[in-house]
Amino acid sequence: MRDLEGALADYRKAIQLDGRYASAYSNRAVARTDKNDLDGAIADASRAIDINPKSAKAYQIRGRARQAKGDIPGAIQDFRKTIEFAPDWAMVHQELGLLLRAQGRTDEAAAEFETARSLDRKTQAAAKDEPVKTASPGVDGTGAANADDRSAED
């Protein structure tokens, strides 16, 4: 189990030391999401975006918090922005596809799911040092991305 209070205290201290440390805001947004402080998570992710407008991670975190709050249009917008800065992040294509499908936007959803499958196959093949196969396995939702810190200029 994670020590969320300790993590929040650490991020607060990091922000006090350097108020322009975008990753501290992004990471605190994750901790706040885990604590179900969605408004705080959205505020921190937005601050990270203000500091680093190309932070795919901050957009993804804010998108998840918006989704949890029921702001589906806002979540879709944030996931699209995430993909703009991290187009190879399969998990975000999958998340976007799920939201689009829930809205009945099946053609758009299918395109996102296919992109996620394609990226996942490429990542799996690279990890095994194998050529990419043309078979289309199902998307399991895990994606191929590491959400640690995706940014065009972090």
Beta strands, then each sheet from edge to edge (+ up, - down):
end
